[in-house]
């Protein structure tokens, strides 16, 4: 990673921003001390999952929402 003095960055900001846009990263230094890192933003564009991705891979039974038997409900409650 290239190091650039704050004075040089202030003198030619567009030059360095264009290089960052091209994918380069820089560490900005002032008085021999690293004060900042300038790097491209990572894209976080998440694609939505397509509708019906698993269509036909399983079927939901007609009674999927019926109440469970009393003994099973009690087991969930720790009784």
VEXVEX-71836 format. One record per residue: x negated, y, z of N, C-alpha, C, CB in turn. Coordinates in steps of 0.2 Angstrom, whole numbers, plus 2048, in hexadecimal, padded with zeros to 3 digits. Glycine has a CB too. Layout:
XYZXYZXYZXYZ/...
***
This chain:
7FC7FA8008008008007FC806800805800806/7FD80B7FC7F98117FB7FA8168007FB8147F4/7F58198037F681E8087F58258047F181D80D/7FA82A8067FA8308047FA8358098008317FF/7F683B8097F684080E7FD84480D7F084580D/7FF84781380584B81380485180E80784D81A/7FE85480E7FD8598097FE8588027F685C80B/7FB8528007FC8507F980384E7F87F78497F8/80684B7FC80E8497FB8128507FA810845801/8108557FF81485B7FE81285F7F8812860804/80C85E7F580A8617EF80D85E7E98038617EE/80E8577E98118547E381684F7E580B8507DF/81C8517E882184D7EB8248497E58268507EE/82684C7DF8298487DA8258437D782B84D7D4/81E8447D781A83E7D481B8387D98128417D5/81B8397DF81B8337E48228307E48198357EB/8278347E482E8327E382F82E7DD8338387E4/82C8307D782D82C7D182A8257D282A8307CB/8248257D582081F7D682481A7DB8198207D9/82881D7E082C8197E58328167E182E81D7EB/83581A7DC83A8187D88388127D483D81E7D4/8328127D282F80D7CE82D8067D282980F7CA/82E8077D982D8017DD8278017E182C7FB7D9/8238077E181D8077E581F80A7EC81880C7E2/81A8087F181B80B7F881580F7FA81C8057FD/8168137FF81081880181181980881181F7FD/80B81A80C80B81C813808823812806817817/80C82781680A82E81680682F81C810833816/80083281C7FC8348227FB83B8237F5830821/7FA83D8297F884482B7F38438307FF84782E/7EE84782F7E88478347E683F8367EA84A83A/7E583B8307E38348317E88308357DC834834/7EE8328367F382E83A7F982D8357F5832840/7FB82783580182583180782783480181D830/80B82B83081182E83381782C82F810836832/81782982981D82782681B82282182182D823/82081E81F82081981982581B81482081281C/82381C80E82881D809828817804825824805/82E81480482F80E80083680E7FD82E808804/83780A7F783D80A7F48428077F983D8067EE/8498097F884E8067FC8508007F885480B7FC/8517FB7FD8537F47FA85A7F47F98517EE7FF/85C7F27F38647F27F18677EC7F58647F17EA/86D7EE7F88717EA7FC8787E97F98717EC803/8787E97F387E7E87EF8807E17F087E7EB7E8/8867E07F48887D97F488E7D87EF88A7D77FB/88D7D27EC8927D17E78987CD7EB8907CC7E1/89E7CF7E98A47CC7EC8A47C57E98AA7D07EA/8A77C07ED8A87B97EB8AE7B97E68A97B57F1/8AD7B57E18B37B57DC8B97B27DF8B17B17D6/8BF7B47DE8C57B27E08C67AB7DE8CB7B67DE/8C87A67E28C979F7E08C279B7DF8CD79F7D9/8BD79D7E28B77997E18B77927E28B279C7E6/8BB7907E78BC7897E98C27867E78BB7877F0/8C67897E28CC7877E08CC77F7DE8CF78B7DA/8D177B7E08D17747DE8CC7707E28D07747D7/8C87727E68C376E7EA8C676B7F08BD7727EC/8CC76E7F38CF76B7F98D676D7F98CC76D7FF/8DA76A7FC8E176C7FD8E376D8048E67667F9/8E77718058EA77380C8F076F80D8EB77B80D/8F076B8128F67678138FC76B8158F5762819/90276981490876D81590976F81C90E76A812/90776A82190876B82890276E82C90A76582B/8FE7728288F777582B8F97798318F3778826/8FF77C83190078183690577F83C903788833/90677883C90A77684190777584890D76E83F/90A77684D90777685490476F85590C777859/8FE76F8598FB76985B8FE7668608F476B85D/8FD75F86190075B8668FE75E86D8FE754866/90275D8729017608798FA75E87C90675E87E/8F875787B8F275587E8EC75887A8F174D87D/8EC75A8748E775D8708E67648738E875D869/8EC7688748EC76E8768E976F87D8F3771876/8EA76A8818E87698888E07688888EB76488C/8DE7648838D77638838D376A8818D575E87D/8D676E87D8D377487B8D37798828D6778876/8D87788868D877C88C8D47798918DF77D88E/8D17738918CD7708968D176D89B8C9775899/8D776B89A8DC76889F8DB76089E8E376A89E/
***
